[in-house]
Amino acid sequence: MFKLTELFSKPLISIFDGSFEGVIKNVFFDKTLYKLNYLEFFNDDDEIIEDKIINVKDIYNMGDNAISIKNKDCVELKINNEAKCFNNNPINSEVYNANGNYIGKICEVLLNENFEVIELILNNSLQLKSNEILSSGSNLVIIQAENKVKIANFKTKKIKNNKSTDNTQIVEILNSNNSIIQEKLAQRKINQSKVEFKPILFFDKKQNAQLPQKITSQISFLIGRKTNKSIYSSNQVLIAKKNELITDETILNAKKYNKLKDLITFSV
């Protein structure tokens, strides 16, 4: 059994390649919040910053100081797996029951060795078992109330076809749709002739430029944490005091002086 928060900010290392792959910054569960599926990480040393993920089944071992994988083959780009990455990290999510009563806010999740949720721990010390969860979203978890319900009863109903439509109406609809389809096909040919290239974002590590919003969002999990030691630049410029709350400005300064790894390592 281990705590979910123990994963955040841990280094990810590849055994075969002998390389540092990045730092864990986020997690993705299944839709029912029953099992942890993926870990998301980033590597600030990469010239092109890309969100990457690994499936928890590819983890070789979770040590006290790092998470190890066998090799780089199990690393995937998040952009190629968006459908698998549900934005339902439960930490700091508010909890309500099905009757609309506020229960508390999640501050910790306990998991077993198979990465299955054992229980949720709330800020008011309440502990909720995984079988009490009805549904979860990006910042909200719904649990059972006293009157037990089935989540399937709340599923959106599909619109049934109207069987009373006569043959004349069907022909008219088909003819109308055919002209619309022809117009869309013609428009698609025009659009396909216009190729849009999106620039790849490169960063000069030696340039003390302000940290772009894209990078800030990748490490936004640091905001609100505290540093457990004072962090200085190589020329002794103070970046963050001990026990100081981390803000956007703190992250910008850490990036400016190449101390972002220190900020991640010594944040709690």
Phi, psi and omega per residue, in radians:
M1 nan 2.422 3.113
F2 -2.571 2.900 -3.125
K3 -1.643 2.483 -3.131
L4 -1.074 -0.726 -3.079
T5 -1.125 -0.293 3.095
E6 -1.181 -0.325 -3.117
L7 -1.392 -0.566 -3.044
F8 -1.143 2.420 3.104
S9 1.248 0.094 3.097
K10 -1.402 2.449 3.074
P11 -1.195 2.598 3.053
L12 -1.974 2.158 -3.079
I13 -2.145 2.557 3.108
S14 -1.788 2.145 -3.078
I15 -1.197 -0.899 -3.082
F16 -1.122 -0.731 -3.074
D17 -1.458 -0.245 -3.116
G18 1.028 0.745 -3.016
S19 -2.286 2.694 3.020
F20 -1.554 2.060 -3.056
E21 -1.583 -0.487 3.141
G22 2.729 -2.890 -3.105
V23 -2.174 2.333 -3.131
I24 -1.172 2.255 -3.123
K25 -2.190 -0.302 -3.108
N26 -2.752 2.908 -3.133
V27 -2.369 2.708 3.122
F28 -2.307 2.145 3.093
F29 -1.702 3.060 2.983
D30 -1.317 3.046 -3.039
K31 -1.084 -0.524 -3.070
T32 -1.571 0.012 -3.101
L33 1.030 0.624 3.129
Y34 -1.639 -0.621 -3.050
K35 -2.493 2.481 3.037
L36 -1.361 2.266 -3.081
N37 -1.898 -0.802 -3.021
Y38 -2.333 2.627 2.961
L39 -1.949 2.346 3.094
E40 -1.820 2.439 -3.128
F41 -2.512 2.902 3.091
F42 -2.463 2.744 3.107
N43 -2.208 1.944 -3.086
D44 -1.207 -0.246 -3.140
D45 -1.415 -0.277 3.136
D46 -1.191 2.432 3.098
E47 -1.203 -0.611 3.069
I48 -1.887 2.003 -3.105
I49 -1.396 2.041 3.126
E50 -2.279 2.454 3.067
D51 -1.330 2.248 -3.130
K52 -2.187 2.727 -3.127
I53 -2.369 2.761 2.950
I54 -2.333 2.530 3.043
N55 -1.323 2.416 -3.103
V56 -1.075 -0.392 3.124
K57 -1.216 -0.273 3.131
D58 -1.617 0.030 3.097
I59 -1.293 2.221 3.102
Y60 -1.419 -0.794 3.124
N61 -2.782 2.596 3.050
M62 -1.940 1.770 -3.133
G63 -1.540 3.139 3.139
D64 -1.189 -0.495 -3.026
N65 -2.048 -0.204 -3.132
A66 -2.810 2.820 3.040
I67 -1.890 2.253 -3.083
S68 -1.936 2.522 3.026
I69 -2.153 2.799 -3.077
K70 -1.162 -0.849 -3.129
N71 -2.776 -3.138 -3.049
K72 -1.328 -0.161 -3.083
D73 -1.066 -0.450 -3.086
C74 -1.502 -0.069 3.139
V75 -1.389 2.287 3.137
E76 -2.177 2.701 3.043
L77 -1.436 2.324 -3.124
K78 -1.074 -0.647 -3.073
I79 -1.076 -0.432 3.116
N80 -1.532 -0.052 -3.067
N81 -2.344 0.535 -3.078
E82 -0.996 -0.610 -3.097
A83 -1.163 -0.408 -3.130
K84 -1.557 -0.319 -2.991
C85 -1.716 1.457 3.122
F86 -1.303 2.286 -3.087
N87 -1.391 1.278 -3.057
N88 -2.341 0.673 3.006
N89 -1.062 2.019 -2.971
P90 -1.352 -0.231 -3.109
I91 -1.069 2.252 -3.109
N92 1.276 0.107 3.063
S93 -1.307 2.501 3.077
E94 -1.453 2.582 -3.094
V95 -2.040 2.233 3.035
Y96 -2.188 2.697 3.000
N97 -1.623 3.029 -3.043
A98 -1.107 -0.337 3.115
N99 -1.516 0.026 3.096
G100 1.524 0.290 3.125
N101 -1.638 2.298 -3.140
Y102 -1.261 2.295 -3.091
I103 -1.851 -0.669 -3.125
G104 2.727 -2.905 -3.133
K105 -2.160 2.398 -3.096
I106 -1.323 2.217 3.098
C107 -2.025 -0.214 3.120
E108 -2.781 2.658 3.078
V109 -2.273 2.263 3.083
L110 -1.721 2.318 -3.123
L111 -2.192 2.690 3.073
N112 -1.616 -3.080 -3.061
E113 -1.174 -0.264 3.078
N114 -1.661 0.210 3.126
F115 1.127 0.454 3.071
E116 -1.631 2.495 -3.109
V117 -1.239 2.222 3.058
I118 -1.629 -0.887 3.104
E119 -2.797 2.783 3.060
L120 -1.820 2.361 3.100
I121 -1.904 2.195 -3.077
L122 -1.696 2.910 -3.105
N123 -1.188 -0.275 3.095
N124 -1.750 0.339 3.086
S125 1.285 0.063 3.055
L126 -1.208 2.546 3.102
Q127 -2.125 2.178 -3.089
L128 -1.979 2.298 3.101
K129 -1.339 2.699 -3.085
S130 -1.089 -0.529 -3.120
N131 -1.291 -0.055 3.079
E132 -1.541 -0.199 -3.076
I133 -1.375 2.255 3.069
L134 -1.677 -0.811 -3.127
S135 -2.788 2.872 3.123
S136 -2.563 2.655 3.103
G137 -2.350 -2.740 -3.061
S138 -1.217 -0.489 -3.136
N139 -2.577 0.399 -3.067
L140 -2.590 2.430 3.052
V141 -2.205 2.293 3.117
I142 -1.867 2.268 3.128
I143 -2.063 2.993 3.124
Q144 -1.138 2.620 2.995
A145 -1.819 -3.021 -3.130
E146 -1.066 -0.717 3.084
N147 -1.508 1.747 -3.043
K148 -1.042 2.398 3.120
V149 -2.248 2.839 3.060
K150 -1.850 2.228 -3.092
I151 -1.080 -0.476 3.134
A152 -1.110 -0.438 3.135
N153 -1.222 -0.239 -3.094
F154 -1.847 0.148 -3.127
K155 -1.212 2.493 3.131
T156 -1.085 2.308 -3.135
K157 -1.463 2.419 3.100
K158 -1.374 2.533 3.119
I159 -1.315 2.191 -3.128
K160 -1.377 2.586 3.087
N161 -1.221 2.483 3.113
N162 -1.441 1.851 -3.086
K163 -1.309 -0.146 -3.096
S164 -1.423 -0.091 -3.129
T165 -1.125 2.191 -3.118
D166 -1.473 3.034 -3.055
N167 -1.119 -0.607 -3.137
T168 -1.093 -0.763 3.134
Q169 -1.116 -0.665 3.141
I170 -1.092 -0.777 3.131
V171 -1.074 -0.751 -3.134
E172 -1.105 -0.707 3.141
I173 -1.139 -0.762 3.139
L174 -1.082 -0.768 3.124
N175 -1.092 -0.719 3.137
S176 -1.135 -0.785 -3.134
N177 -1.142 -0.588 -3.127
N178 -1.077 -0.740 3.131
S179 -1.171 -0.639 3.117
I180 -1.154 -0.733 3.135
I181 -1.077 -0.745 3.136
Q182 -1.068 -0.716 3.116
E183 -1.109 -0.743 -3.130
K184 -1.151 -0.663 3.113
L185 -1.121 -0.710 3.114
A186 -1.120 -0.731 3.140
Q187 -1.163 -0.607 3.140
R188 -1.135 -0.679 3.108
K189 -1.083 -0.661 3.117
I190 -1.162 -0.771 -3.104
N191 -1.156 -0.625 -3.118
Q192 -1.177 -0.406 3.122
S193 -1.334 -0.235 3.119
K194 -1.760 1.891 -3.127
V195 -1.711 2.162 -3.134
E196 -1.849 2.189 3.111
F197 -1.825 2.244 3.090
K198 -1.697 2.253 -3.122
P199 -1.165 2.496 3.029
I200 -1.526 2.321 -3.045
L201 -1.488 2.058 3.081
F202 -1.913 2.637 -3.134
F203 -2.254 2.316 3.040
D204 -1.516 1.990 -3.072
K205 -1.150 -0.441 -3.105
K206 -1.471 -0.220 -3.100
Q207 -1.528 2.208 -3.139
N208 -1.486 1.015 -3.126
A209 -1.518 2.779 3.113
Q210 -1.171 2.467 -3.085
L211 -1.151 2.140 3.140
P212 -1.093 2.731 -3.122
Q213 -1.065 -0.549 -3.124
K214 -1.074 -0.744 -3.121
I215 -1.266 -0.694 3.118
T216 -0.998 -0.710 -3.112
S217 -1.166 -0.500 -3.124
Q218 -1.220 -0.495 -3.112
I219 -2.060 0.470 -3.139
S220 -1.161 -0.254 3.123
F221 -1.132 -0.304 3.121
L222 -1.284 -0.472 -3.045
I223 -1.107 2.236 -3.121
G224 1.710 -0.271 3.061
R225 -1.357 3.007 3.077
K226 -2.083 2.674 3.057
T227 -1.564 2.407 3.129
N228 -1.657 0.134 2.984
K229 -2.776 2.758 3.096
S230 -1.288 2.444 -3.101
I231 -2.039 2.213 -3.123
Y232 -2.099 2.704 3.020
S233 -1.364 3.055 -3.129
S234 -1.106 -0.437 3.083
N235 -1.798 0.448 3.003
Q236 1.157 0.507 2.980
V237 -1.433 2.231 -3.119
L238 -1.255 2.133 3.124
I239 -1.699 -0.766 3.133
A240 -2.645 2.334 3.084
K241 -1.412 2.740 3.076
K242 -1.074 2.395 -3.135
N243 1.144 0.310 3.113
E244 -1.572 2.435 3.106
L245 -1.188 2.363 3.136
I246 -1.426 2.279 3.133
T247 -2.136 3.123 3.052
D248 -1.010 -0.710 -3.114
E249 -1.128 -0.667 3.097
T250 -1.061 -0.767 -3.140
I251 -1.116 -0.713 3.130
L252 -1.082 -0.767 3.138
N253 -1.152 -0.709 3.129
A254 -1.095 -0.720 3.094
K255 -1.139 -0.699 -3.114
K256 -1.059 -0.704 -3.083
Y257 -1.779 0.299 3.107
N258 0.999 0.729 -3.140
K259 -2.114 0.413 -3.107
L260 -1.135 -0.660 3.123
K261 -1.123 -0.691 3.102
D262 -1.103 -0.686 -3.137
L263 -1.109 -0.695 3.119
I264 -1.212 -0.769 -3.073
T265 -1.112 -0.714 -3.042
F266 -1.792 0.461 3.058
S267 -1.792 2.521 -3.137
V268 -2.343 nan nan
